[in-house]
Amino acid sequence: MIDTHAHLAALDDPEAAVERAAAAGVTRILTVGTDVEDCRRNLQLAEAHDGVFAILGIHPHEAGDTTDDDLAALRELLAHPKAVAVGETGLDWFRDYAPRDAQQRLFAQQLEFAEELGKPVVIHTRAADEDTLAALAGYGGAVVLHCFSSPHLLPTALERGWYVSFAGNASFPKAVDLRLAATEVPADRILAETDSPYLAPQPVRGRPNEPAYVVHTLAALAQARGEDPAELEARIDANATECFGL
Ligand SMILES: [Zn+2]
């Protein structure tokens, strides 16, 4: 089983979390960096573990403080063979931690990196769906909508062949709309993630999340889709392998 989006370096004890994940059958983890220092830490974890791969980017929340040197450093880190994707990047008009024009520039720059490197881009979008779609309008590379929570984006996502990744919030009792969306994603485009340490799925809700818990999200998705969990697990594994070139 694979967790396609975790922030391992943000966990209290990443090494122990990798071990617990393996014990739960989660043998591959994509760990996500959110600024240059965090990217370095996550890349080290990827170097130390065969089953850990890195997604490297500068989060939209950091856009206000990002310098040209940061971008150059990121571009260099992305050349690493265990850096399998660019992100998470996108636009966040909900928290608005960084000026919008800075977020848009940073997003555009990272889309260029992804295109240039031929690596998929992992998208964070919050309360900015129309502007995120506009930024991606001319983009031809592989796209993953991480922590999918905007069902109205689904038609565009499916039309453009983007991957749709569901996190623990899809297992919350009130998330009927997300589970409905999960039934509409084709079998070859669905992914599952934890977004650890955030958004622990229903059975462990309120605790710090960790990659081992992706099994709960997977179970909720399988139930919603009326599929056998083992089959969906194999499907998601195959999708992630294809998307991220693992
Ligand atoms: Zn994330």
Boltz pocket constraint, residues with backbone or C-beta under 6 A from the ligand:
constraints:
  - pocket:
      binder: B
      contacts: [[A, 5], [A, 7], [A, 32], [A, 88], [A, 195]]
      max_distance: 6.0
